[in-house]
Amino acid sequence: MALVDSQPTESDLRSVSQGFEGSHPEEVLRWTFATFGDSVALASSFGGASGAVLLDIAAKINPSVKVFYLDTDFLFPETHALIQKTVERYGITPVAYRPELTPEEQAALHGQALWTQDPDRCCELRKVEPNAHALAGLDAWITGIRRDQGPTRSEVGIVEWDHKFKLVKVNPVAHWSKQQLWSYIFTNKVPYNALLDQGYQSIGCTNCTRPTGAGEDERAGRWSGRDKVECGLHA
Ligand code: SF4
């Protein structure tokens, strides 16, 4: 599948995306690297199962894949441990993008525990702005979002235009289920975040993440007790 020119239309992307329905994520990633070369990077939170699978497939077909993550200063020790394991397992050094403000500077400027007062603003400062820096100059990015993670993600394409960050967004596991991910993880002995064995299903900042109970959707443990369900990167 080829894009018609270097600035694909949304219709081009929809058509490519539809062509990948039913494809293995490896096929999507091979197309992504062939199409965008060095102008694409893989974003990982080093939290959920999706990112672990994506990284494993990507590293096997493109050992020099660019990988980045957002170090909000509030990541769990288990998340940092997985990043270290990634370095050892794949020989890839994920690049950290950080907020401009330290937690102390943020508290001085915007008030203590901004995540309790205005979590959207906190995510804007600690995630969205650093993500924009990470994507500057790229033509595409790769994410691990999936349709079965909750209602806000139920219609994501495998390939789509990212209106917020203004580049192509590739979601190679958008159409995969949680069961498919875990089957891949166990078959391929993929390293994953240890918190996933402790009741957590989606892992972000320590301040805003809790384990989930039976029957709760995958992202129910994020910003628990609030209307907020997304950090602003994907919706
Ligand atoms: S997840 Fe919570 S602590 Fe992290 S950036 Fe968003 S509001 Fe702030």
Residues whose N, C-alpha, C, O or C-beta is under 5 A from the ligand:
A	BS01	SF4	T72 F74 W115 P119 C122 C123 R126 K127 G204 C205 N207 C208
